[in-house]
Amino acid sequence: MHRHKIILNPQSGKGATGKRIPEIQQALNELGLNYNLTLTERPWHAAELAREAIVDGYDVIVAVGGDGTVNEIVNGILSCQDKNIGDAVLGVLPVGRGNDFCFATGIPLDFKAACQSLAAGHLRTVDAGRISCEENSMVRYFGNGVGIGFDAVVSRVANQAKLSGFLSYLIAALQTMYIYYQAPEMQIELSNETIRQRSLMVSIMNGRRAGGGFLMAPHSDPGDGVFDLCIARNISKAGILLLIPRFMNGTQEGHPAIQFRKDTRVTVRAMDGLLPVHVDGEVLSADVKDLLVEILPGRLKVISDES
């Protein structure tokens, strides 16, 4: 019988997840799962708990929260893999704000359906990503995507808002138009191409969606071994406003300011200014000059309704 380590972030969803603990425990008990539940107490505690759970022999680690909680557990699992400490299957009960990783990987977004999926235990193998920055020796893993530029600022503004869910990201996107509208010159190095231009945004996606409703890479497949890139050239504030609905509908392809690419390794350099960056919706840095993003094919085993 599988041993499930449930890692619950009580601050997820602006604190709403902590209020649902009795409901969550009741649902898990009704399913008859063999589990141990631990609450996170601070940032990056979920990553620590995931590593400890792998050492203790848990074979399924379940994130109860949003994309930030999932990201920490992904980092815990993949860091154990890299150090040959062990491995575990990832499960998610989505009770956070965006739940974009679940959207990408076929984990039900409805809580009760996600519980049933967790109990069924069907596995899917998906890719992950690694982002590194030589200037500050930073290395992070991710499951859904990296955003550089405009969407990183949107994440920062949304994280500071009192609202939750997609509405917080939509309002943040509108606010960001007046904060971040002078795109820096970037050099984007791909396997067979170098793009140098003023870029408002570079999204490097393993999944399809960011911000709970913006389809950055509508056709992305998290198991195909490549990233889907969406690159936006510098455009006016009015142009940004007109593009927002197209990103919500996934119809930005064909717009003259938008470029799509696929690749396994991407380097992004700021030729002037600095690069704000988010990883799976969590702000990584506001002052990076040089980033390397690499695909890690088939590195995550996920409990999902999709094969």
Wavefront OBJ file of the C-alpha trace (Angstrom):
o trace
v 0.000 0.000 0.000
v 1.338 3.423 -0.941
v 2.468 5.761 1.826
v 1.252 9.292 1.149
v 2.979 12.321 2.621
v 0.471 15.182 2.517
v 2.163 18.592 2.600
v -0.404 21.339 3.128
v 0.285 25.051 2.853
v -2.231 26.768 5.181
v -1.393 30.191 3.668
v -2.296 29.124 0.129
v -5.229 30.950 -1.454
v -4.671 33.944 0.856
v -5.171 31.669 3.877
v -8.290 29.896 2.598
v -6.548 26.503 2.497
v -5.823 26.560 6.228
v -9.532 26.964 6.941
v -10.299 23.808 4.918
v -8.064 21.410 6.858
v -10.963 19.484 8.522
v -12.670 19.079 5.129
v -9.433 17.904 3.525
v -8.732 15.393 6.302
v -12.278 14.039 6.078
v -11.950 13.546 2.312
v -8.640 11.697 2.710
v -10.007 9.518 5.512
v -13.070 8.573 3.460
v -10.777 7.388 0.667
v -8.910 5.129 3.073
v -5.489 6.506 2.168
v -2.447 5.652 4.258
v -1.210 9.170 4.891
v 0.598 11.549 7.179
v -0.249 15.249 7.001
v 2.161 18.082 7.794
v 1.590 21.825 7.535
v 4.188 24.162 6.117
v 5.410 26.894 8.458
v 7.564 29.121 6.239
v 8.711 29.654 2.649
v 10.557 26.625 1.228
v 9.404 24.436 4.100
v 7.479 22.271 1.601
v 10.727 21.504 -0.249
v 12.394 20.489 3.027
v 9.421 18.311 3.991
v 9.440 16.617 0.586
v 13.118 15.731 0.921
v 12.568 14.411 4.441
v 9.602 12.344 3.257
v 11.675 10.705 0.508
v 14.405 9.825 3.018
v 11.704 8.396 5.303
v 10.416 6.145 2.527
v 7.197 7.837 1.442
v 6.518 6.958 -2.182
v 3.786 9.557 -2.895
v 4.133 13.214 -1.926
v 0.983 15.276 -2.228
v 0.956 19.071 -2.516
v -2.156 20.662 -1.020
v -2.089 24.284 -2.110
v -1.376 26.217 -5.256
v 1.393 26.364 -7.831
v 3.892 27.752 -5.336
v 3.455 24.743 -3.065
v 3.723 22.387 -6.042
v 6.905 24.136 -7.157
v 8.557 23.686 -3.769
v 7.727 19.970 -3.732
v 8.970 19.577 -7.307
v 12.235 21.121 -6.116
v 12.362 18.697 -3.190
v 11.760 15.654 -5.407
v 14.173 16.628 -8.185
v 16.957 17.665 -5.807
v 16.710 14.190 -4.244
v 16.905 12.618 -7.688
v 20.008 14.625 -8.542
v 21.710 13.630 -5.290
v 20.668 9.946 -5.679
v 18.812 10.130 -2.370
v 15.576 8.693 -3.748
v 12.434 9.524 -5.685
v 8.687 9.830 -5.228
v 5.476 10.282 -7.180
v 3.884 13.754 -7.115
v 0.211 14.185 -6.297
v -1.684 17.483 -6.103
v -4.922 18.555 -4.469
v -5.468 21.989 -6.075
v -6.815 24.465 -3.554
v -4.622 27.437 -4.499
v -5.000 30.486 -6.690
v -3.820 29.525 -10.171
v -3.497 25.718 -10.283
v -1.767 25.969 -13.653
v 0.366 22.852 -13.144
v -2.784 20.776 -12.664
v -4.341 22.303 -15.768
v -1.280 21.264 -17.774
v -0.905 17.737 -16.470
v -4.520 16.542 -16.346
v -5.021 16.665 -12.587
v -8.685 17.556 -11.939
v -9.191 21.152 -10.835
v -12.236 20.183 -8.777
v -11.167 19.227 -5.249
v -13.375 16.134 -4.876
v -12.440 14.876 -8.328
v -8.759 15.433 -7.509
v -9.178 13.344 -4.340
v -10.703 10.514 -6.371
v -7.863 10.775 -8.881
v -5.306 10.613 -6.053
v -6.928 7.462 -4.688
v -7.003 5.851 -8.159
v -3.268 6.510 -8.483
v -2.905 6.476 -12.275
v 0.575 7.690 -13.213
v 1.696 10.013 -15.961
v 5.317 10.885 -16.730
v 5.957 14.539 -17.580
v 8.911 16.806 -18.177
v 10.309 19.353 -15.764
v 12.610 22.323 -16.200
v 15.690 23.747 -14.547
v 16.585 27.435 -14.422
v 20.021 28.625 -13.394
v 21.839 31.912 -13.047
v 25.622 31.835 -12.915
v 25.987 35.326 -11.444
v 24.343 34.330 -8.150
v 24.808 30.507 -8.314
v 21.047 30.019 -8.300
v 19.432 26.760 -9.484
v 15.683 26.107 -9.383
v 13.437 23.430 -10.839
v 9.925 23.983 -12.158
v 6.951 22.093 -13.493
v 4.868 24.629 -15.390
v 6.886 27.554 -16.680
v 9.208 30.528 -16.401
v 8.201 34.087 -17.205
v 10.664 36.875 -17.910
v 9.566 40.488 -18.089
v 5.914 41.577 -18.093
v 4.370 38.394 -16.716
v 6.918 38.269 -13.872
v 5.835 41.745 -12.801
v 2.194 40.624 -13.064
v 2.982 37.757 -10.670
v 4.619 40.134 -8.204
v 1.658 42.524 -8.258
v -0.869 39.665 -7.955
v 1.002 38.140 -5.011
v 0.682 41.450 -3.161
v -3.039 41.794 -3.846
v -5.813 40.952 -1.407
v -7.827 39.203 -4.107
v -7.294 35.562 -5.064
v -7.856 33.477 -8.175
v -7.666 34.525 -11.823
v -9.237 37.911 -11.067
v -6.162 38.897 -9.060
v -3.921 38.159 -12.072
v -6.215 39.954 -14.509
v -6.268 43.114 -12.390
v -2.504 42.798 -11.886
v -1.991 42.592 -15.666
v -3.923 45.830 -16.132
v -1.909 47.520 -13.367
v 1.376 46.260 -14.792
v 0.694 48.128 -18.050
v 1.534 51.322 -16.137
v 4.530 49.841 -14.265
v 6.382 47.809 -16.871
v 5.958 49.069 -20.414
v 9.497 49.938 -21.543
v 10.852 46.572 -22.630
v 14.578 45.914 -22.176
v 16.722 44.683 -25.018
v 17.199 40.939 -24.651
v 19.291 38.350 -26.423
v 17.444 35.023 -26.589
v 19.728 32.180 -27.614
v 18.090 29.003 -28.923
v 19.673 25.865 -30.349
v 19.726 27.159 -33.938
v 18.748 30.802 -33.636
v 19.572 33.976 -31.736
v 16.897 36.641 -31.317
v 18.021 40.093 -30.195
v 15.290 42.645 -29.709
v 13.372 44.666 -27.151
v 11.092 42.049 -25.650
v 8.208 42.862 -23.347
v 7.947 39.243 -22.253
v 9.525 35.830 -22.729
v 7.469 32.860 -21.469
v 9.239 29.506 -21.451
v 6.480 26.979 -20.904
v 6.360 23.313 -20.047
v 2.634 23.679 -19.379
v 0.038 25.694 -21.250
v -1.292 28.305 -18.858
v -0.040 30.915 -16.377
v -1.814 33.214 -13.955
v -4.822 30.931 -13.658
v -6.203 31.806 -17.094
v -3.625 33.172 -19.537
v -2.861 30.600 -22.237
v 0.775 31.443 -22.826
v 1.399 28.268 -24.863
v -1.969 26.924 -26.021
v -0.518 23.865 -27.775
v 2.153 22.877 -25.258
v 2.455 19.245 -24.130
v 4.305 18.747 -20.808
v 5.467 15.314 -21.930
v 6.935 16.082 -25.363
v 10.506 16.841 -24.259
v 10.578 20.468 -25.416
v 9.610 23.899 -24.111
v 7.085 26.090 -25.897
v 8.223 29.719 -25.986
v 5.987 32.741 -26.383
v 7.963 35.933 -27.018
v 6.325 39.370 -27.128
v 8.127 42.280 -28.771
v 7.982 45.762 -27.320
v 4.539 47.301 -27.938
v 2.532 50.274 -26.691
v 0.300 50.257 -23.620
v -2.724 50.229 -25.940
v -1.213 47.231 -27.721
v -0.774 45.419 -24.417
v -4.404 46.095 -23.520
v -5.582 44.615 -26.818
v -3.363 41.554 -26.423
v -4.622 40.592 -22.949
v -7.944 39.093 -24.211
v -6.046 37.143 -26.874
v -3.847 35.557 -24.199
v -6.970 34.696 -22.210
v -8.368 32.897 -25.279
v -5.050 31.498 -26.511
v -5.420 33.317 -29.841
v -2.262 35.465 -29.751
v -0.559 33.396 -32.469
v -0.367 35.410 -35.684
v -0.208 38.778 -33.928
v 2.734 40.751 -35.375
v 4.255 41.295 -31.900
v 4.194 37.602 -30.946
v 6.705 34.885 -31.812
v 6.432 31.191 -30.919
v 9.373 28.799 -30.754
v 10.128 25.290 -29.422
v 13.442 24.268 -27.880
v 15.107 22.275 -25.104
v 17.620 24.899 -23.953
v 17.180 28.672 -23.800
v 19.552 31.411 -22.665
v 18.162 34.889 -22.033
v 20.464 37.859 -21.467
v 19.597 41.450 -20.630
v 21.550 43.717 -22.978
v 20.345 46.706 -21.000
v 18.516 46.893 -17.701
v 17.573 43.898 -15.574
v 15.192 40.958 -15.955
v 12.290 40.337 -13.556
v 11.647 36.574 -13.445
v 8.939 34.293 -12.079
v 9.063 30.519 -11.763
v 5.674 28.738 -11.594
v 4.044 32.024 -10.582
v 6.445 32.792 -7.731
v 8.757 35.774 -8.177
v 12.335 34.535 -8.424
v 14.204 37.798 -8.861
v 13.850 41.365 -10.033
v 17.466 41.932 -10.991
v 18.870 39.093 -13.096
v 21.089 39.709 -16.117
v 21.594 36.203 -17.516
v 19.491 33.012 -17.307
v 19.768 29.466 -18.613
v 16.616 27.336 -18.853
v 16.871 23.611 -19.696
v 14.307 20.845 -20.204
v 14.501 17.726 -18.038
v 12.613 15.122 -20.093
v 10.419 12.666 -18.243
v 11.713 13.565 -14.794
v 8.391 13.755 -12.937
v 5.889 10.997 -12.213
v 2.503 12.574 -11.539
v -0.832 11.132 -10.425
v -3.198 12.291 -13.142
v -6.382 11.419 -15.019
v -4.450 11.657 -18.298
v -1.950 9.132 -19.595
l 1 2 3 4 5 6 7 8 9 10 11 12 13 14 15 16 17 18 19 20 21 22 23 24 25 26 27 28 29 30 31 32 33 34 35 36 37 38 39 40 41 42 43 44 45 46 47 48 49 50 51 52 53 54 55 56 57 58 59 60 61 62 63 64 65 66 67 68 69 70 71 72 73 74 75 76 77 78 79 80 81 82 83 84 85 86 87 88 89 90 91 92 93 94 95 96 97 98 99 100 101 102 103 104 105 106 107 108 109 110 111 112 113 114 115 116 117 118 119 120 121 122 123 124 125 126 127 128 129 130 131 132 133 134 135 136 137 138 139 140 141 142 143 144 145 146 147 148 149 150 151 152 153 154 155 156 157 158 159 160 161 162 163 164 165 166 167 168 169 170 171 172 173 174 175 176 177 178 179 180 181 182 183 184 185 186 187 188 189 190 191 192 193 194 195 196 197 198 199 200 201 202 203 204 205 206 207 208 209 210 211 212 213 214 215 216 217 218 219 220 221 222 223 224 225 226 227 228 229 230 231 232 233 234 235 236 237 238 239 240 241 242 243 244 245 246 247 248 249 250 251 252 253 254 255 256 257 258 259 260 261 262 263 264 265 266 267 268 269 270 271 272 273 274 275 276 277 278 279 280 281 282 283 284 285 286 287 288 289 290 291 292 293 294 295 296 297 298 299 300 301 302 303 304 305 306 307
